[in-house]
Amino acid sequence: MVRITVPRAFYYDVLRRSVRAMRSSHPGISILVTTNQTPLVAELDVDTDILMTFDDLSELGDCVAVPMNKTKLGIYARRDFFKGRRPPESLADLERLPWICNYSVQSLAFYREEKLAEVIEIDPVYVVNDIEAVADEVSDGAGIGMIPVAKARGRNLQRLFPEFNGKIRQSYLVYCRQRFHPRFIEVTVEQILKDAREWFADHNDWEVGQ
């Protein structure tokens, strides 16, 4: 058995196709997947062989962290959200708007690419620990939110202040490279990385050509 822990969105975007491919090519393998909505610390334990995490590798220990994609979040609202409302003229004006977030937060930092530009204080009206749910609620006009650029495409959304973005996050696939562990763990990692490269080639958070 190989045990994998990933964010829910990554499971639906990438991992489920990897699982199907592994079960087809290695019918003797068993796979246990755990999805998690909270930020995952890069620390493997006895219950996890492969982990997807972001940014913080301070607790990595004797493991391998393979970089995958970078995630850029933009500020989005439904296209008709400001009909009958005064649209924001600056980032500070966003403080008075209803925010929908995927975790409890009282301040938001905005960057120009990777350079910190400004921090505002907010009081979210709705917190749901699923980025797809946040995107759905913003699309329905319930408020504004920070959404990965790729996940905002194809929705009835407008990007506010496109020169700004949330903190760019680097994702990693983490596993232990041990001399005596079964080869199928590394085989599974290779399959996930292959599928991730293919998916992110078509669903990256940057404009075409970047």
Phi, psi and chi 1 to 4 in degrees:
 res  aa     phi    psi   chi1   chi2   chi3   chi4
   1 MET       -  140.1  175.9  177.6  -72.6      -
   2 VAL  -116.4  133.9   58.1      -      -      -
   3 ARG  -113.2  125.2  -60.2  152.9  -57.3  178.0
   4 ILE  -125.6  134.6  -51.7  169.0      -      -
   5 THR  -123.3  123.4  -60.3      -      -      -
   6 VAL  -143.8  161.2  -62.8      -      -      -
   7 PRO   -62.9  150.4  -21.4   32.8      -      -
   8 ARG   -57.2  -43.4  178.5  178.5  179.0  -86.7
   9 ALA   -61.3  -40.0      -      -      -      -
  10 PHE   -66.3  -33.3 -174.5   77.7      -      -
  11 TYR   -61.0  -49.5  170.8   76.3      -      -
  12 TYR   -72.0  -33.6  -78.8  103.2      -      -
  13 ASP   -74.0  -41.7  -68.0  -17.8      -      -
  14 VAL  -129.3  -54.0  175.3      -      -      -
  15 LEU   -63.5  -36.1 -173.4   62.8      -      -
  16 ARG   -63.4  -32.6   61.5  178.6  176.8  173.9
  17 ARG   -71.0  -32.6   77.4  176.8   68.5 -178.8
  18 SER   -65.3  -42.1  -55.4      -      -      -
  19 VAL   -61.6  -44.8  170.5      -      -      -
  20 ARG   -61.7  -41.8  -68.7  169.2 -176.0  168.1
  21 ALA   -65.1  -41.9      -      -      -      -
  22 MET   -66.9  -39.7  -71.1  -61.1  -62.5      -
  23 ARG   -68.6  -29.3  -68.2 -176.9   63.3 -121.3
  24 SER   -75.1  -43.6  175.4      -      -      -
  25 SER   -85.7  -21.8   59.2      -      -      -
  26 HIS  -132.2   75.7  -62.1   77.5      -      -
  27 PRO   -61.2  -16.4   19.7  -31.6      -      -
  28 GLY   -85.5   -4.7      -      -      -      -
  29 ILE   -83.4  146.5 -164.5  172.5      -      -
  30 SER  -116.3  139.6  -64.0      -      -      -
  31 ILE  -127.2  128.3  -61.5  176.2      -      -
  32 LEU  -114.7  116.6  172.2   62.2      -      -
  33 VAL  -109.7  131.5  176.6      -      -      -
  34 THR  -117.6  126.6  -58.8      -      -      -
  35 THR   -99.8  148.5   60.8      -      -      -
  36 ASN  -142.9  137.9 -162.9  -41.9      -      -
  37 GLN   -96.3  -20.3  -63.4  -59.7  -28.3      -
  38 THR   -84.9  154.5   58.6      -      -      -
  39 PRO   -56.6  132.4  -24.4   34.9      -      -
  40 LEU   -99.2  128.6  -62.0  173.9      -      -
  41 VAL   -77.5  136.8  175.7      -      -      -
  42 ALA   -74.9   76.1      -      -      -      -
  43 GLU  -141.2  115.9 -177.5  178.6   18.6      -
  44 LEU   -85.0  142.7  -62.3 -178.7      -      -
  45 ASP  -126.3 -169.7   55.3   30.9      -      -
  46 VAL   -68.7  -12.8  -66.0      -      -      -
  47 ASP  -101.9    1.2  -63.6  -40.8      -      -
  48 THR  -137.7  130.9  -55.3      -      -      -
  49 ASP   -99.8  -35.8  -60.7  -53.4      -      -
  50 ILE  -133.4  135.3  -58.5  169.2      -      -
  51 LEU  -137.0  138.0  171.4   72.4      -      -
  52 MET  -100.9  131.4  179.5 -175.3  171.3      -
  53 THR  -142.6  173.0 -171.0      -      -      -
  54 PHE  -124.1  139.8  -70.2   91.5      -      -
  55 ASP    60.6  -69.3  -64.4  -25.9      -      -
  56 ASP   -79.4  109.9 -177.1    8.3      -      -
  57 LEU  -111.3   19.4  -57.4  179.3      -      -
  58 SER   -64.6  -27.1   60.3      -      -      -
  59 GLU  -103.7   18.9  -58.0  -63.3  -34.5      -
  60 LEU   -61.6  -45.2 -179.1   58.8      -      -
  61 GLY    71.1 -149.1      -      -      -      -
  62 ASP   -86.3   67.6 -172.6   19.8      -      -
  63 CYS  -134.3  171.8  -62.8      -      -      -
  64 VAL  -108.0  131.1  178.4      -      -      -
  65 ALA  -117.9  111.0      -      -      -      -
  66 VAL   -97.6  118.5 -177.2      -      -      -
  67 PRO   -67.1  139.5   21.7  -29.7      -      -
  68 MET  -114.6 -117.7  -66.4 -166.7  -65.2      -
  69 ASN   -94.3  165.2   69.1  -57.8      -      -
  70 LYS  -104.8  144.3  -70.9 -174.5  175.8 -177.7
  71 THR  -112.0  128.3  -61.3      -      -      -
  72 LYS  -116.6  128.3  178.9 -167.5  -75.9 -172.0
  73 LEU  -103.7  138.2  -70.1   83.9      -      -
  74 GLY  -111.8  168.3      -      -      -      -
  75 ILE   -94.7  124.0  -45.5  159.1      -      -
  76 TYR  -130.1  151.7  -73.0   93.1      -      -
  77 ALA  -142.9  156.6      -      -      -      -
  78 ARG   -59.4  148.2 -177.5 -177.3  166.5  107.5
  79 ARG   -59.6  -33.3  -69.2 -166.8 -176.7  -81.9
  80 ASP  -101.9   16.9   60.1   -1.2      -      -
  81 PHE   -61.3  -34.2 -176.8   76.5      -      -
  82 PHE   -95.0   12.3  -66.6  104.1      -      -
  83 LYS   -68.1  117.9 -174.2  177.1 -179.2  179.3
  84 GLY    83.1    2.6      -      -      -      -
  85 ARG  -120.6  155.2  -57.6  173.5 -172.7 -116.6
  86 ARG   -80.0  118.1 -178.6  166.9   62.2   89.5
  87 PRO   -69.5  151.5   24.3  -32.4      -      -
  88 PRO   -69.3  141.5   27.1  -34.8      -      -
  89 GLU  -106.5  -12.8  -62.3  177.4   -1.7      -
  90 SER  -149.4  167.5   67.0      -      -      -
  91 LEU   -60.6  -34.3  -70.5  177.8      -      -
  92 ALA   -61.9  -30.2      -      -      -      -
  93 ASP   -67.0  -18.7  -71.3  -18.1      -      -
  94 LEU   -68.8  -19.3  -62.7  175.8      -      -
  95 GLU   -63.4  -27.7  -66.9 -176.0  -22.8      -
  96 ARG   -88.0   -2.0   61.1  178.4  170.7   80.4
  97 LEU   -95.1  156.1  -63.5  176.0      -      -
  98 PRO   -76.2  119.8   27.0  -33.5      -      -
  99 TRP  -100.1  142.1  -82.0   88.4      -      -
 100 ILE  -115.9  125.0  -59.8  173.2      -      -
 101 CYS  -129.1  159.7  -58.4      -      -      -
 102 ASN   -97.9    6.1   63.4  -31.2      -      -
 103 TYR  -159.1  158.0   58.0   93.5      -      -
 104 SER   -68.5  128.7  -64.8      -      -      -
 105 VAL  -151.0  145.5   61.3      -      -      -
 106 GLN  -113.3  -12.4  -65.7 -178.7  -37.3      -
 107 SER  -141.6  150.9   62.6      -      -      -
 108 LEU  -127.6  133.3  -76.5  177.7      -      -
 109 ALA  -100.0  137.5      -      -      -      -
 110 PHE  -117.3  142.3  -63.9   99.2      -      -
 111 TYR  -125.5  156.1  -63.5   75.9      -      -
 112 ARG  -101.4   99.7  -67.2 -178.9 -174.8  -90.2
 113 GLU    57.8 -108.5  -69.2  -61.8  -40.8      -
 114 GLU  -109.3    8.5  -59.3 -159.5   38.1      -
 115 LYS  -101.1  122.8 -176.0  176.9 -180.0  179.9
 116 LEU   -61.3  131.6 -179.8   63.4      -      -
 117 ALA  -112.9  -44.6      -      -      -      -
 118 GLU  -163.5  153.2 -169.2  167.9  -21.3      -
 119 VAL  -124.6  133.0  178.3      -      -      -
 120 ILE  -121.4  160.4   68.1  170.5      -      -
 121 GLU  -101.9  134.9  -57.8  -60.0  -44.5      -
 122 ILE  -134.8  163.0   66.7  168.7      -      -
 123 ASP  -131.8   90.5 -176.4   16.3      -      -
 124 PRO   -56.9  141.1  -22.7   34.1      -      -
 125 VAL   -90.8  -14.1  -61.8      -      -      -
 126 TYR  -155.3  124.4 -170.0    0.3      -      -
 127 VAL  -122.7  123.8  177.1      -      -      -
 128 VAL  -137.7  125.9   52.2      -      -      -
 129 ASN   -82.7   54.1   66.2  -22.4      -      -
 130 ASP  -154.2  116.1 -175.0  -34.7      -      -
 131 ILE   -64.7  -31.0 -163.8   62.9      -      -
 132 GLU   -65.7  -39.2  -64.5  -80.2   -0.2      -
 133 ALA   -66.1  -38.7      -      -      -      -
 134 VAL   -60.0  -46.9  170.9      -      -      -
 135 ALA   -60.6  -39.5      -      -      -      -
 136 ASP   -64.5  -45.0  -72.9  -17.2      -      -
 137 GLU   -65.5  -40.9  -65.3  -59.3  -39.6      -
 138 VAL   -64.4  -40.7  173.9      -      -      -
 139 SER   -62.1  -30.7  -62.9      -      -      -
 140 ASP   -82.5   -3.3  -73.0  -16.9      -      -
 141 GLY    87.4   16.8      -      -      -      -
 142 ALA   -78.2  -14.5      -      -      -      -
 143 GLY   167.8 -168.4      -      -      -      -
 144 ILE  -110.4  162.5   68.7  171.7      -      -
 145 GLY  -160.3  165.4      -      -      -      -
 146 MET   -94.8  119.1  -65.8  -80.8  -79.7      -
 147 ILE  -132.4  139.4  -58.2  171.2      -      -
 148 PRO   -54.3  136.5  -26.9   35.8      -      -
 149 VAL   -55.2  -42.2  173.6      -      -      -
 150 ALA   -63.3  -35.7      -      -      -      -
 151 LYS   -78.3  -15.0  -67.3 -166.1  176.3  -64.6
 152 ALA   -84.2  -20.9      -      -      -      -
 153 ARG   -65.5  142.5  -65.7 -168.8 -173.9  111.8
 154 GLY    81.5    2.1      -      -      -      -
 155 ARG  -109.0  163.6  -61.5  177.0 -175.7  -94.8
 156 ASN   -81.7   64.4 -175.2   30.7      -      -
 157 LEU  -125.9  152.5  -63.3  173.3      -      -
 158 GLN  -119.4  142.6   61.5  173.9  -38.5      -
 159 ARG   -90.1  129.6 -174.5  168.9  175.8 -177.7
 160 LEU   -94.0  137.4  -49.0  176.6      -      -
 161 PHE    47.2   63.9  -55.2  105.0      -      -
 162 PRO   -63.1  -13.1   20.3  -31.2      -      -
 163 GLU   -74.7   -8.9   66.5  -87.2   27.1      -
 164 PHE  -114.4  154.9  -63.7  102.6      -      -
 165 ASN  -148.2  165.1   52.7  -91.7      -      -
 166 GLY   -73.7  175.6      -      -      -      -
 167 LYS   -59.6  129.1 -177.1  178.7 -179.8 -179.2
 168 ILE   -73.4  127.3  -65.6  174.0      -      -
 169 ARG  -112.4  135.6  -56.6  176.2   69.8 -162.1
 170 GLN   -97.6  127.4  172.6   69.7   61.2      -
 171 SER   -97.2  151.4   67.5      -      -      -
 172 TYR  -134.6  147.7  -63.5   89.1      -      -
 173 LEU  -103.4  121.5 -157.4   63.3      -      -
 174 VAL  -114.1  136.0  178.3      -      -      -
 175 TYR  -154.9  161.1   68.7  101.6      -      -
 176 CYS   -89.0  127.5  -72.7      -      -      -
 177 ARG   -97.8   97.3  178.6  180.0  -71.7  163.6
 178 GLN  -113.3  145.2  -62.1  177.0   -1.9      -
 179 ARG   -61.2  -35.5 -178.8  177.7  178.0 -177.5
 180 PHE  -107.8    5.8  -61.7  110.2      -      -
 181 HIS   -81.0  157.4   77.6 -162.7      -      -
 182 PRO   -60.6  141.6  -21.6   32.7      -      -
 183 ARG   -60.0  -24.1  165.6   65.7  178.3  158.9
 184 PHE   -66.4  -19.1   65.7   73.7      -      -
 185 ILE   -66.4  -47.5  -68.4  178.2      -      -
 186 GLU   -67.7  -34.3  -67.9 -174.9    6.1      -
 187 VAL   -62.4  -41.6  170.4      -      -      -
 188 THR   -64.8  -42.8  -55.3      -      -      -
 189 VAL   -58.0  -45.2  168.3      -      -      -
 190 GLU   -60.6  -40.0  -68.2  165.6    2.7      -
 191 GLN   -66.8  -43.6 -178.5   67.9   52.2      -
 192 ILE   -62.7  -44.2  -64.5  171.1      -      -
 193 LEU   -62.9  -39.4  -68.3  173.6      -      -
 194 LYS   -61.5  -49.0  172.3 -178.8  176.7  -64.2
 195 ASP   -67.3  -35.4  -66.3  -29.3      -      -
 196 ALA   -65.6  -43.4      -      -      -      -
 197 ARG   -59.8  -42.8  -77.4 -167.9  -64.9  -91.8
 198 GLU   -66.3  -42.5  -67.5  175.6   -3.5      -
 199 TRP   -69.0  -45.2 -166.1   87.0      -      -
 200 PHE   -72.4  -19.5  -72.8  117.9      -      -
 201 ALA   -62.6  -30.2      -      -      -      -
 202 ASP  -103.7   -7.9  -64.1  -34.8      -      -
 203 HIS  -135.6   43.6  -59.8   83.8      -      -
 204 ASN   -85.3  166.6   68.0   76.9      -      -
 205 ASP   -93.6   11.9  -71.0  -28.5      -      -
 206 TRP  -114.4  159.7  -83.7 -100.7      -      -
 207 GLU   -67.0  160.5  -59.9  -58.5  -35.9      -
 208 VAL   -55.7  134.4  175.9      -      -      -
 209 GLY    94.5   -5.6      -      -      -      -
 210 GLN  -107.8      -  -67.7 -172.1  -44.5      -
